[in-house]
Amino acid sequence: MKQIALISGLLFSLTAQSAPAQATYPSGKAVDCYCTNTQGRRVELGQTICMQIGDRLFQAQCQMSLNVPMWREVGQGCQSSSLDSDADGA
């Protein structure tokens, strides 16, 4: 019986540690963390956008680093699509 309790406690502690912690103010209110793009618009944590810095285009993801939201480059270039207006299909 003690083995079952020990295994259950171990499994509980592993799952509790793997869950991301929500930062809170001393009052208990959750801290609202996000990034801003080059136009100043809000981008949520985990979102990936195409970012242009100077003449460089790359994919960047909003992530946390040392309790600070920051942009991390996750890919070169950006995906794009275009519609060919000269396509024969009419």
C-alpha positions as CSV (number, residue, x, y, z in Angstrom):
1,M,0.0,0.0,0.0
2,K,2.9,2.4,0.8
3,Q,4.3,1.7,-2.7
4,I,1.1,2.8,-4.4
5,A,1.0,6.0,-2.3
6,L,4.7,6.7,-3.1
7,I,4.1,6.1,-6.9
8,S,1.0,8.3,-6.8
9,G,2.8,11.1,-5.0
10,L,5.7,10.9,-7.5
11,L,3.4,11.0,-10.5
12,F,1.5,14.0,-9.0
13,S,4.8,15.9,-8.4
14,L,6.0,15.2,-11.9
15,T,2.8,16.5,-13.5
16,A,2.7,19.5,-11.2
17,Q,6.2,20.5,-12.2
18,S,5.6,20.2,-15.9
19,A,2.7,22.7,-15.9
20,P,3.8,26.2,-16.8
21,A,3.5,28.6,-13.8
22,Q,1.4,31.7,-14.2
23,A,3.2,34.8,-13.0
24,T,1.2,36.8,-10.4
25,Y,1.4,40.2,-8.7
26,P,1.7,40.2,-4.9
27,S,-2.1,40.9,-4.8
28,G,-2.7,37.5,-6.6
29,K,-3.8,39.0,-9.9
30,A,-2.2,37.3,-12.9
31,V,0.5,39.2,-14.8
32,D,-0.6,39.8,-18.5
33,C,2.5,39.1,-20.5
34,Y,2.7,39.7,-24.3
35,C,5.0,41.1,-27.0
36,T,4.5,44.0,-29.3
37,N,5.2,44.1,-33.0
38,T,7.0,46.8,-34.9
39,Q,3.7,48.8,-35.2
40,G,3.1,48.5,-31.4
41,R,0.3,46.0,-31.7
42,R,-0.1,43.2,-29.1
43,V,1.1,39.7,-29.9
44,E,0.3,36.9,-27.5
45,L,2.9,34.5,-26.1
46,G,3.6,31.6,-28.4
47,Q,2.4,33.4,-31.5
48,T,4.8,33.5,-34.5
49,I,4.8,36.4,-36.9
50,C,6.8,37.6,-39.9
51,M,9.1,40.4,-38.7
52,Q,11.0,42.9,-40.8
53,I,14.0,44.6,-39.3
54,G,15.7,46.8,-41.8
55,D,16.0,44.8,-45.0
56,R,15.8,41.4,-43.1
57,L,12.7,39.3,-43.1
58,F,12.4,36.4,-40.6
59,Q,9.9,34.4,-38.5
60,A,9.9,35.4,-34.9
61,Q,8.0,33.9,-31.9
62,C,6.9,35.7,-28.8
63,Q,8.5,33.9,-25.9
64,M,9.5,34.4,-22.2
65,S,13.1,34.7,-21.2
66,L,14.1,35.5,-17.6
67,N,10.5,36.6,-16.9
68,V,10.6,39.1,-19.8
69,P,8.6,38.7,-23.0
70,M,11.0,38.8,-26.0
71,W,11.2,37.9,-29.7
72,R,13.1,34.8,-30.7
73,E,14.0,34.1,-34.3
74,V,12.5,30.7,-35.3
75,G,12.9,30.7,-39.1
76,Q,14.6,32.4,-42.0
77,G,12.4,34.3,-44.4
78,C,8.7,34.5,-44.3
79,Q,5.9,32.5,-46.0
80,S,3.9,34.4,-48.5
81,S,1.3,33.7,-51.1
82,S,0.1,35.5,-54.2
83,L,-2.7,35.2,-56.7
84,D,-1.6,35.1,-60.3
85,S,-4.0,37.4,-62.1
86,D,-2.9,36.1,-65.5
87,A,-4.1,32.5,-64.8
88,D,-6.2,30.9,-67.5
89,G,-9.3,29.7,-65.9
90,A,-12.0,32.0,-67.0
